[in-house]
Amino acid sequence: MDTIGSAQTLRVLLISTREATRDEVGEALGRAFSDQRLYWVAQSELALPRAQDVMPHVILVDSELDGGNANSLIKTLAPRLPGAAIIAMVEWDAIARASQAVLAGARAFVTKPLQADDLAAAVRQVLAVTRPTGEAMPQPKPVGHVVAFCAPKGGTGRTTLAVNVALALHEVDREPVALVDADYAAPAVDVVLNLPGGRDIGHLLPRLSRLDESLVEGVLARHSTGVQALLSPPPGELEAPISLPQVQQILVVMKRMFRWVLVDLGLPMDDTAYAFLDSADLIVMSVLPEMVGLRNTRHMLDQLHARGYPDDSVWLVLNRDGLTGGVPARDIEERLRVTLRYSIPDDQPLATHSINRGVPVMVSHPRSALGRAYRGLAERVSRELRHAGEEQAPESGGLLGRLLNPRRSASASGG
């Protein structure tokens, strides 16, 4: 396999609406290059900000973009990213399109159906011309980490966990933190934090074509601690499920605004939930020490594994550890055949009291056993993802990026 020198990871940005193309490109790059990372965006409007974040060596532009605007996109990207080599992907019988793409600013083209050897050769060719041997490329801009909180059933304390870890991260790192309430069936972040409603993610969806930091800032609810929240609309008010491209577009902007973006995912685990998981650097699953919940937990772990999420990027956190009559932690690990990453002690009276008052434990009782546990989990998450970021590129491609690059995920997943 090839490397690109200077101990750098080859960064490739694919702009295509087709998931099948993403998979084909990921497989081809994985076979040809020993150290590479593929980023993917499905909307042309997202291409420039994403490229400016990750500073790719190579940009692959699929000619079959919605609206047929591939060449205009190339014209936009080429002068703004002179250090990146653009390769157009065109149908084998559309040579005229290939010529137009080159005139627009592409350095080369490859034909579809995609041949892995042809793509690898084109990448090597443009790299040799764009960057002399040993010359370093600009590094990606540091952007935020996404941590998704999920649960195999309701009532596990998932939202309380996400909220208190967000507050603890803000205290530990002294950097901007945002919460995204992605429980569209039973949103609760506003209740747990006692935040006013009226502004939510639904206000962003019609304006995604011009989404920027100011628009996002305008719909965020701010807690007294400084943590901000992108709330969910009331149940039933979303006209349609939020899609993967929409999730990507919102999170790209939020990751530029915040060091930490924590997502509270509800049930069921539908396409919208998986869109958030695909963009996450870490998945935290909240479970209770009860037998019925453990069966559901095993089922959810199997689902995540079947969809290709790296096992070590899914953290199992035991909530209400020490519950009277509950299943011991050791038995849970044996039954699930996994290692618990962390445990939160049982103190249901304090947890319930904090929810009813709208004052999280990290605010009202930070030195309690619960408060110390939330802080400890926040510290562990911070260490893990910061360490992973140092080993990899500063900008994480999320779990989706590691799915497309399993070789790297084996040694440095968890972001």
N, C-alpha and C positions, 0 to 999 in steps of 0.2 A: 504493500500500500504506500501511497505517496504522502508526503508532508509538504507544508508550504514554507518551511524554514522559520528561523527566529523564534522557535518554540511557541508559535501562534496556532490557535484553533482557526481553521478555515470557516468563515461565517458566510452562509449563503441565505439570501432572502428570496423566497418564492412568492410571486404574486399570481394567484390562480384561484378561480372559483371552485375548482374540482378537487375533492378530497382524494380521488384516485390518482391524480397527478402528483399531489403531495406525497402519497405513499411511494409512487414510482421513483420520484426524485430522491426521497430519503433513502430508499434501498440502493439506488445507483451510487449516491455519494458515499454511503457506508461501505460499499464494496471497494471504492476507488481510493478513498482518503482515510488515513488512520486516525486523524484528529479533526473532526468537522462538526459543525452544528447547523441545522437547518431551521430557519424561521419561516413562518407561513402567514400570509394575510390573504383574505378572500375578497376584500373590497379595495378598489383602486384608490379611494379617498384616504385609506389608511396607510398606503404604501410609503409616502414621503415621511410622515412622522415616525413610522416604524423604522425606516431606513436610517433616519437621523439618530435614532436611539441605538441601534445595534451596529451601525457603521459596517455593513457587509463588504466582504471582498468581491462577491459576485451577486448580481441581482438577476433572477430568472423571471421573465415576463411572458406569461401565457397570452398568445394572440386572441384566445377566446374569452376575453374579459367581457363582462356585461356591458352592452352599449358599444362594443367594438372600439374602445378607446385605448387600445394597447399602445399604439404609436404616439398618441398625445401624452400618454403617461411616460413613455420613454423620453420624449422631449422635455418633460418636466424634471425627470430624475437625473438625466445625464449632466446638465450643467451644475446642478446643486450637489452632486456626489461624484466629483471628478476622480476620486480614488477608487470608486467601485466600477467593475466591469459589468456591463449589461449584456445579457444573452437573451435573444428572443426565441420563443418556442412556437413554431408554426407547423401547420399541416404539411405533409410531404409533397402535396401537389399545389402548394400555395407559395411558390418561389417569389412571386411578385410581392407578397406580404413580407417576405424575408428581406427583399431589397429595400422596401419602404422602412422597415424597422432599422436597418443599418443606416439609412439616410437620416432617420430620426435621432440616432445616437447610440444604437446598439453596437457592441464590439464584434459580435458573432451571432450565429443562429444555429439551432438544432431543430430537426424535424420530428414530428409526431406521426405515428406512435413512437414513443421515446425508446431509444436504444441506449442502454447503460454505458457502453463503451464510447458512443458518440458524445454523450453528455460529459463524461470524464475528460475526453480529449479536448472538448471545447473549453472546459474550465481551465485545464492546464495551459491551453494556448493563450487565453485572455489574461491569466495570471502572469505568464511570462512577459507579456507585452506591457501590462499595466504596472507591474511592480518588479523591478530588477531584484535578482537574488539577494536576500539578506536585508532588504529594505523593509522596515516595519510599517504596518498600516496603522491608521488612527484606531484607538481603542474605543469600544462602546461607552456611551455615557452611563454612569451609574444610575440605575432606576430602582424602583421599589420591588419588594417581594410580595407575592400573593399567597396567603394561607387560607385554605378553605376548611371550614368546620362542618362536619356532617354527622349523621347518626342513623343507625339501622331502624329506629322506631322513634315515636314521639315520647316526650317526657324524660329524656336522658339528661337534661340540663345543658344541652348543646348551646343555646343562645346565651345563657348565663356564663358559660365557659368562654365563648367567643368575646363577649363584651368585657369580661374581667381581664382576659389575656390582652385585649387591645389596650385597656387602660394601663396594665402593667408594662407592656412594651413601650408605651409613651413615656412612662416614668423611668424605665430602665435605660432606654436609648436616647431619650430627649430629642426625638425626631418625629416628624409628622406621621400620624396614624389615622387611617380611615376604616370605617366599618361599612360593609355593604350588606343590607338585609335582602337576601335572595330567597327568603321563605315567602313565596307569593300566595300560598294557601292560608298561612297563619302567621303573619309578620308580628314580631314582638320586640325588636330592638328599640323602637320608640318608647315602648312601655318600660322596659328594663332601664333605660337611660332617662326616662321622663322627658322626652323630646317632643316639641310641637310638630304636628303633621302639616300637610298642605303642599309640601315640595317633595318629590320622589323621583325615582328612576323613570317613571312614565313621562315626565316632562322633558327628558333628554331624547327619547326615542324618535320623535318627529324632527329633531334637529341634528341628527348624527352626521349629516353631510357637511356641517360646519362646526362640528364639536371641537371645543378647545377648553383650556383650563378655566377661563372665565365663565363659560356656560356651566361646567360642572360645579364650580364654586357657588354659582347662583342657586343650586338646588340642594346643596349640602346643609344638613342640620348640625349645629355646633354644640357640643357638650361643654360644661363649665371647665372640665379638665383640659380642653384643647383638642380632644379627639373629635373627629367629624364623622358624620354618618350619611350614606346614601340610602334613604329609606325606601321601603316597598310601598306601592299604592295599596289601598284597602283591597281585601280579597275580592276577586272577580272584576276588577277595573281594568286589568290589562286586556287589550283587545286581541292580542295574539301572543304566543310564547316568544320570549326573547331568544334570538338565534345566536349561533356561534360567532358570526361576523360582528353582530351588535355587541356581544360581550367583549370580544377582542378590542373593538374600537373604544369602548368605555374604559376598559382596564388599561389600555395603552396610555390614555390621558391621565388616569388616576395614578399610575405608577410613576409618571413624571412629577406628580404633585406630592406624593407621599412615599416615605420610606417603607411603610407597611400598609398593605391593604388586606384586611381580614374579611372573609365572606362567610356569612351565616346561611347555610344551605338548608332548605326545608325538604319535605317529602311531598310527592314521590320523587324518586331520582329520574327525572325526565331529561329530555334533550337540553333544556336550559341549564339544569344542574350540571350535566356533563360538560356543557360549554364552559362553565366556571371552573370545573375540575381540570379541564384541558389547559386552562391558562394559569393554573395554580403551581406554585413551587413546592408546596407541602400540603398534605391532606391530614387533618386531625379528626379522628372518629371518636366521638364520645359514647361510652357504653356504661351500662349499669351492671352491678353484680347479681343478676337474676337470670334464671335458666332460659326463660322464653326469649329474653333479649339476646342471649348468647347465640341461640339458633339463628336469629335474624342477623346478628353480627357476622357469623360465619358465611351466611348467604351473601351479604354485601361485600365482604372481603373477596369472595370468589368472583363476584361480578366485576369488581375493580381489577382483579388479576386477569380475568378473561379479556377485559378491554385494554390490557397492556400497561396499566399503571405500575411503575416499579414498586415492589413490596416495601422497600426501605424508605419510600416517600409517603407511605401511609402509616401514620402514627396512631396507635390505639391508646386512648387515654381512659383510664378507669375512673368514673365519677362515683362519688359517695362510697369510697373505699372504707371498709370497716362497718358497713351497714349491718345492723343486727339481723341475723338470719341470712345474710347475703352470701353469695358464692365467694370463697377465698380467692385471692389474686392468683395463687399458684395453680389452683384448679382451673381458673379461667384460661391461663396460658396453656395448660395441658389439653383442654378441650378444643381450644381454637388453633392450637399448634402455632402460636405466635408469641412474641415477647411484648408485654405491656411497656410502652415508652414512658408512661408517667401515671401517677395516681393522685386524685384529689380527695381529701378526707371527707367523711360524711358529717355534715352539719346542716341538716335540712331546716331547722328553725331559723338559723341566721340567713340562709339562702332565700327562704320564703319571705322573711321580713324585709330583706333588701329589695326583692322584686316588688313587693306590695308598696314600698315607699318610693320606688323609682330611684333608689340610691345604691349603686353597686357596692359589693363588699370591698373592692379596692379603694373606694372612697370612704365608706363608713367604718370599716374594720380592717385596714390594711395589714395590721400586725397579728390578726387572728390566724389560726391554723389554715383556714381557707385562703385568706389573703396571702399568706406566705407561699402556699401551694401555687396559687395563680402566678405570683411573681416568679417562682422557680420555673414554671413551665415557660413563661415568657423569656426568661434568661436562656433556657435550653434551646428554644426556637431561634432566638437571636444568634446564639453561638453557632448553631448548626448551619443556618442559611448564610451567615457571614463567612463562615469557613468554606462552605461550598462555593460561594461567590469568589473567594480568593483563589481557589483551585481552578475554577472555570473562568469564563469571561465575566466581567462585572455585571452584565445584563443577563438575567436568566431567561431562557426561552420557555419556562414553565414545564409542566409534566409532558405536554404535547411535544416539546422540543426533545425531551429525553426519550419519548416513545419512538421518535424517528431516529434516535441515535443511542441504541441500547448499550453499545460498548462503553460510552462515557457514563451512562447512568449507573452502570454497575459499580463504578468507583467513586462517583461524586453526585449521586442523587440526593434529594432532600431539599431542594429549593424550588 
